[in-house]
Amino acid sequence: MQIEERIKWILVLIYKANYVEGRTRLQKLAFLVRFMARAIDPKEFYDDWQPGRYGPFSRRLAEDIDFMLKEELIGAWPVPNEYGYKVERYALKEKGKAIVEDVIRKYPEKVKAIERVVKEYAQAPLMELLYDIYHQFPKYARFSEIKAEVDRKSSYRDTILSEQYDEPDE
């Protein structure tokens, strides 16, 4: 089975995080990888980011998540998140792990670039993750249905993203 490069990077992201809770978090982590992990060629990743109901959204990533589930590269298990809502916890299955092992061997620098994003945000409270994205990339937050809530719950903190990520390259 031929796996697209962008899917391999998402598998690495999930692997480095051990698991990712919820599609919203997975979308946001992938968004940060796109704009922060300079070692990843944007042509090999998601370039269809649009402002969505919860911030940046990639339709292609949403489709790829379904593909990875169908092909049993990842699994999804329902768990309550930190706010009490049921979300899917995504983790690699054996087929996904085999792909990641090969990618790690071939592209250690690219894997390290993803790992830096994961280390900072994979386990961060969701509101902090959203706050940082909304305030560093405001054009992607303009249709967010939860922006006021994110601002209210995170108003005590400054973003930890570097200003160099203020506006993504188009």
URGI-V814980 format. One record per residue. RES is the residue in three letters. SS is DSSP state (@ for helix, = for strand, . for the rest). OMEGA is omega in degrees with one decimal (NA if undefined). D_CENTER is the distance of its C-alpha to the mean C-alpha in whole Angstrom. Layout:
{{RES/SS/OMEGA/D_CENTER} {RES/SS/OMEGA/D_CENTER}}
//
This chain:
{{MET/./178.0/24} {GLN/./-179.2/22} {ILE/./177.4/18} {GLU/./179.9/17} {GLU/@/-176.3/15} {ARG/@/178.8/12} {ILE/@/177.5/12} {LYS/@/-179.4/13} {TRP/@/176.5/10} {ILE/@/176.3/8} {LEU/@/177.1/11} {VAL/@/179.1/11} {LEU/@/-179.1/7} {ILE/@/-179.9/9} {TYR/@/-178.0/12} {LYS/@/177.5/12} {ALA/@/-170.8/10} {ASN/./174.6/13} {TYR/./176.1/11} {VAL/=/-178.9/9} {GLU/=/172.9/10} {GLY/./177.6/10} {ARG/@/179.7/8} {THR/@/179.5/8} {ARG/@/179.8/6} {LEU/@/176.4/4} {GLN/@/-176.1/4} {LYS/@/176.7/4} {LEU/@/177.6/2} {ALA/@/177.0/3} {PHE/@/179.1/5} {LEU/@/175.7/6} {VAL/@/-179.2/7} {ARG/@/-173.7/9} {PHE/@/-178.9/11} {MET/@/-177.1/11} {ALA/./-174.2/12} {ARG/./179.5/15} {ALA/./179.6/16} {ILE/./178.1/14} {ASP/./-179.7/16} {PRO/@/178.4/14} {LYS/@/179.0/17} {GLU/@/-174.0/15} {PHE/./-175.7/12} {TYR/./-178.3/11} {ASP/./-176.7/13} {ASP/./-177.6/14} {TRP/=/178.6/12} {GLN/=/172.3/14} {PRO/=/-177.9/15} {GLY/=/-177.4/14} {ARG/./-179.7/16} {TYR/./-178.8/13} {GLY/=/-175.4/12} {PRO/=/-177.4/10} {PHE/=/175.2/10} {SER/=/177.5/10} {ARG/@/-179.6/13} {ARG/@/176.8/13} {LEU/@/178.3/9} {ALA/@/178.0/11} {GLU/@/180.0/14} {ASP/@/176.1/13} {ILE/@/177.1/11} {ASP/@/178.3/15} {PHE/@/-178.6/16} {MET/@/176.3/15} {LEU/@/-178.3/16} {LYS/@/-178.9/19} {GLU/./179.5/20} {GLU/./171.4/19} {LEU/./175.6/17} {ILE/=/172.8/15} {GLY/=/178.0/16} {ALA/=/-178.9/15} {TRP/=/-178.6/18} {PRO/=/176.3/18} {VAL/=/173.5/18} {PRO/=/177.9/19} {ASN/./-175.9/16} {GLU/./-179.9/17} {TYR/./176.4/19} {GLY/./178.2/21} {TYR/./174.6/19} {LYS/=/175.6/18} {VAL/=/176.9/15} {GLU/=/172.3/14} {ARG/=/-178.8/13} {TYR/=/176.5/12} {ALA/=/-178.8/13} {LEU/=/168.8/15} {LYS/./-174.7/18} {GLU/@/179.5/21} {LYS/@/178.0/20} {GLY/@/179.2/17} {LYS/@/179.5/18} {ALA/@/178.9/21} {ILE/@/-178.8/18} {VAL/@/179.3/16} {GLU/@/178.1/20} {ASP/@/-179.7/21} {VAL/@/179.8/18} {ILE/@/179.8/18} {ARG/@/-175.3/22} {LYS/@/-170.9/22} {TYR/./-175.3/19} {PRO/@/-179.2/19} {GLU/@/178.1/18} {LYS/@/178.6/15} {VAL/@/178.1/14} {LYS/@/178.7/15} {ALA/@/176.8/13} {ILE/@/-178.2/10} {GLU/@/178.7/12} {ARG/@/177.7/12} {VAL/@/-178.7/9} {VAL/@/-178.4/8} {LYS/@/-177.7/12} {GLU/@/-166.2/12} {TYR/@/-172.9/9} {ALA/./-178.4/8} {GLN/./178.1/12} {ALA/./173.9/12} {PRO/./-176.0/14} {LEU/@/-179.2/12} {MET/@/177.1/14} {GLU/@/176.8/14} {LEU/@/180.0/10} {LEU/@/179.4/11} {TYR/@/-178.8/14} {ASP/@/179.6/13} {ILE/@/-177.5/11} {TYR/@/-176.1/14} {HIS/@/175.7/17} {GLN/@/-178.6/15} {PHE/./-171.2/15} {PRO/@/-178.8/17} {LYS/@/178.5/18} {TYR/@/-179.6/14} {ALA/./-170.6/15} {ARG/./178.0/19} {PHE/./-177.2/19} {SER/./176.9/17} {GLU/./-175.6/19} {ILE/./-176.9/18} {LYS/@/-179.9/18} {ALA/@/178.5/22} {GLU/@/178.1/21} {VAL/@/178.9/18} {ASP/@/-178.1/20} {ARG/@/-176.3/23} {LYS/@/-175.7/21} {SER/@/-172.9/20} {SER/./-178.2/23} {TYR/./-172.8/24} {ARG/./171.3/21} {ASP/./175.7/21} {THR/./176.4/17} {ILE/./175.1/16} {LEU/./177.5/15} {SER/./178.3/17} {GLU/@/179.3/19} {GLN/@/179.9/19} {TYR/@/-176.9/16} {ASP/./-179.6/18} {GLU/./179.6/18} {PRO/./174.5/16} {ASP/./179.8/18} {GLU/./NA/19}}
//
